[in-house]
Amino acid sequence: MDCSSREPPPKALIRSDIWFPDGNIVLIADCAAFKVHRGQLERHSDVFHDLFSIPQPPDESLVDGSPWVELYDRPSDLYHLLIALYDGLYFVNDVAVDFAVVSSVLRLSTKYFIEHLRKRCIARLARDWPTSLAEWDRREDDLTHTLGYYGPLKILPHPILIIQLALELNLDAFLPSAFYDLSRYSPSKVFAGTRGPPPIFSTEGDPRGQRVRLSDKYLCQTFVGRECAQMYIHTFLEVELRARHPSAYCLNAGRSNAVHCSESFYFIHLNTLRSVGGIAAGRDADPLYTLLQALQMLERTDFSDGVSECGLKLCPTCKADFTEVVKKARLGVWELIPEWFGLGRQISVEDID
């Protein structure tokens, strides 16, 4: 940031649509210019207050009759920050328009210590990139159509963009869910990366957004985590479902229907294998989803016994025992995610300063 330069402002400035006729200071980022009110920025940020208090040289050139300050920020970031400061409806109930807005405002509200905007951005990200299993399940349920279609790409930003933002701003709490989400993509798609938000100003480069890829280090961590997730499901199937015996207190034991519980566990095992084997495309490295499917089979009534549709014929005791096993396994998965992806301990959003 430069308030005291005697050099003239950059030539060929692009006047943004944030240009107040009664503004008293011009902010310049790259070649984009914003005419705003000094007091409006100072009341929200001590950084701006200190910046504007630096004495101006007497022969300073003006822009549209006002002093100017050059900020070394992305023009798009500055644009979204200024809109958020001027327009109280930009964040309604902590919901911003899209990821481009959230990431820009978060980046600069962190830099300029504008705490109320930073908190809103973090609250918004926390809903889509949870730090608890209960919130993850809520997220996945919200993203699943009533007909069973799952479509996060139509709603959420690519997880690589969240990983990039979290690493840039030390938001470690969002990394486990972002890496886990990314690991559910095919390796080729993980390697290919994604495009960042398109810029607002033509001087910022590719109008489609810059291609964003993970470094070799984080690619490796993603693939290792994916392998760990796949191995977890393999182990669970072998230990908890393959030839699983009924509970010691099985209510069917010693009766004519004694085989019902064993047959039901075999059926759950077989259908879970089919699911992770490709029928549920893209979910082979998603143990939280796979385990939830196994749990949901206990309540389904759309199976066939060759004559009609029915549910599994598990006795209440065996059903309760297996339910506890699956719930414990899902909690175990959530706690293991940071370790799988080389991220250290699990962090909650409350831990973010």
N, C-alpha and C positions, 0 to 999 in steps of 0.2 A: 504494500500500500504506500502511496506516495502523495503527500499533501504539499510538499515544499519544492517540488521541481519547478525550475524556471523555464523548462522546455514547454513549447506549445502543446496543446492536447493532440492526441493522434488524429491524423487526417482521415477524411472519408468516414466520419462517424455515422453509424446507423442509428437514427433516432427511434427509440422504442415507443410502443404505445403507452408506456408509463412516463408521461411527460406532462407535468402539471404547470400551467402557465404561471401560477403563483409560487412555484417551487423556488427554493433559494440555494440549492446545491445540485450539481450534476455528478452522478456516479458513472464512471466509464469502466467497462469490463471488456477487454479485447477492443473491438471496434463498436460495441453497442453502448449507447448512452441513455441514461435514465435521469430525468429531472424530478427531484423529489423534495421533501421538506426535511430540513436538518433536524428540527425538533421532534418530528415523528420518529425518526430513527434513534435519536438520542434517548428518548423516553423508554425505549425497549432494550437498548444495548449500551452498556458502559464502554464497550470497545468503540462503537461509533462516536460516543461522546468524547472519548480521549482522542480519537482520530481527528475529529473536526475542531478540537481545541488547539491543534498545532498551528502556530501563527503562519499566515499566508504571506508570501513575499509581496512587496508593494507593487511590483511591476507584473504581477501574475496575469496571464491571459485569462479571459473569461469565455464561457460557452453559453450562448444565449443570455448574456448578461449576468451569469452566475458563476461563482467559483466551481472548480471541478476537482474531483478526487479519483485517482485511478486505483481500482481494486483488482487484485490478481485472482479473480474468480471466473468460473465459466459463466458466460452471459445468460444461459438458460437457468442456471442455479440462482443467479441474482434476480432474474425476472420473477421466478416463483416465490422467492423469499419476500420481495417487495409486495407482490400481490397478497401474500399471506398477512403481511403487516398492515396493509391498507384495507383489506377486505375481510371482515370478521366472519363472513359466510364461506370463506375458502375452505375452512375446516369446520364442517357441521357435524357435531357429535363425534369429533375426532376422526372423521372420514374424509380423506382428501380425494381429489378427482381420480388420480391414478399413481402408479409407482414413480413416474417422472416427477410429479409434484412432491411426493413424500420424500424421495431421496434428495432432491434439491434443497428443500426446506430443512431437512434434517442435517444435511452437510453444512449449510451456512448458519443455521441456528446454533449448531455446535461450535462453529468457528467464532461467531460473534456473541456467544453466551446469551442467546435469547431463549430462556428456559421454558417459557410457556409453550412455544412452538415446538421445541425439542421434545417435550413430554408428549405432546399430541402425536407427533410423528412416531415415537416409540410405541405409544399405545396402539396406533394403527398397525404397525408392523407385528406387534405381539399377537394380534388376532389371527394373522395369517401364518405366522411362524412361531408356534406356541412353545412354551417351556415346561408344559406339564402334559401328561398322557390324556387327562380328561379334556383339555383344550384341543389337543391333537385330534381326538375322536370327534369333537364338535366340529372342527374344521373339515375333516374328511366327510362327515355327514352333510355338511352344508354344500360341499362340492359334488355330491352324488345326486343325480337326478332321481326322481321317484321311480323311473323305469330302470334304474341301475347304472345309467351312464355316468362315468366319472370324467370330469373335464376341467382340471385345474388350469390348463394352459389358456383357456378362454377367459379366466378371471384373474389369476395371479401372475405376477412377473416370474420370469424364469428363475429358478433357484440360484443359478450362477450370478445373477445380478444382486441377489440378496447376500450371497457369500462375499462378493466383491465389496459391497457397501459395509457389511459387518466387519470385514478385515480392515477396511480403510478407517472406520470410526471406532474400532475396538468394541464392537457390540457382540461380544462372545456369546451372549445368551441365545442369539438367533442362529448360530452356526450348526448346532446338532440337528435341528429340524430341517434346515436348508440342505445340509449334506445328505441327510437321510432321504429327503425328497428327490434330490438330484440322483442318488444312487438307484432310484427306481427307473430312470431313463436307460435306454440301451447304451452300451459303451460307446458306440459310434456317435450317438447324439451328445453324450457327455463330452467327448473329444471335440466335436464340431463347435461347441459353444453356442452363443446366441448373439443377438444384436441388442445394444443398449437403447435407451429411449431416444427417439429422434430429436435433434436439436431444434431450437426455436429460430436461431439466427443462421443465415447461410454461411457465415464465416466460420462456423464451428465444425465443418467437415461434412461427411456423408449424411444426407438428409434422412437416410433410413436408420441412422444410428451406427456407431462404431461396433465392429465385431468384438465380442468379449469372450475370451477363453481362459480357462484355468491354467495356472503354471503347472509344470511337470510335478512339482511337489504336491499340489492339491489334487491333481488328476490321480496320482498314485494313492493318496489318502481316500479318494472317492471309490476307486476300484477295490482297494483293500476292505473298506467298509462294506461294499456290496458283497464281496466274498464272505465276510463274516456273517452278514444277514442270511445269505443262502445256507451257510453251514449251520446256523442256529436252527433253521427250519428242518434241515436234514436230521440234526441231532434230536430235536423234539419229536419228530415222527418215529425215529428209531426207539427212543427211550419211553415216550409217553403213549404212543398209539400202536406201534407194531406189536401184534399179539398181546395187547393190553388185557389184563385179567379184570373181571368184575371186582367191585369193592368187597372187602372182607365181610361187610354187612349187607351185601346184595340181597334185595327182597325177592329176587327170582331164584336164588340158590335153593336147590333141592326140589324145585317144582318142574312141571312139564315144560314150562317156557324158560328154563334155566339158560338156554343158549341165546336168548334175545339180547342180553347186554353185550356178550362177546361179539355177536353178529353186528350190533350197532357200532361198536368201536371199530370193527373191521371196515364197516361202511364209511365211517368218518375218515379213517386212514386212507382208504382208496380214493375218496372224493377230494381230499386235501392234496393228494399226490397229483391227481388230474388237474387241479386248479393251478398248482405251481409249475406244472409241466407244460403250460402254454395255453390252456383254455382261457384263463384270465390273463391275457397278454399284458406284459409289462409289470406284472405283480409278483414275479418269481423271486425278487429280492426285497419283498415287503412283508416281513414276518408279522408286523402288527396287523396287517390286513388278513393274512393267511390264518392267524390264530383267531381273529374275530370271526372269520368264515366258519372255522371249526366250531366255535361257540354257538353261532347262529344255527348250525345244523341241528342242535338239540331242540329247537323250537319250531323248526320247519315242518309243515304237514303236506308238502308237495312231492314227497318221494313215492315211488311205486313199489308195491310188493308183487307185481305181476298181475294183479287183479284190479286194484284201485289205488288212489293216492292215499298216503298215510304218513304219519310221523315215525321217528325212530322209537323202537320199543324198549328204551332204557328204563330201568326202574328209578324212582326218585333218588335213591341213595347214590347209585352210580352216576346219575346225572349231576347231582350236587358235588360229588367228589371231582368229577372231570371239569366242571365249571370252575372250581377253585384252582385246579391245576392250570387251566388256560389263563385265568385272570392273573395268577402269579407269574406265569411265563410272559405275559404282555408287559407287566410292570418291570420284569427283568430285562426285557428288550429295551424299554425306554431308558433304563438306567445304564445299559451297556452302549448305547449309541455314541456318546462322546468317546468312549474307549475304542470302539470299532473304527472311528474316523480320526483317531489321533488327536482329539480335542481336549483331553483332560477331563476334569469333573464337570458334571451338569451344573449350569448356572441358570438362575431364575431372572426374569425381567426386573424384579425388584432390586437385583444386585447392580443394575446399571445406574451409574451416577447421574 
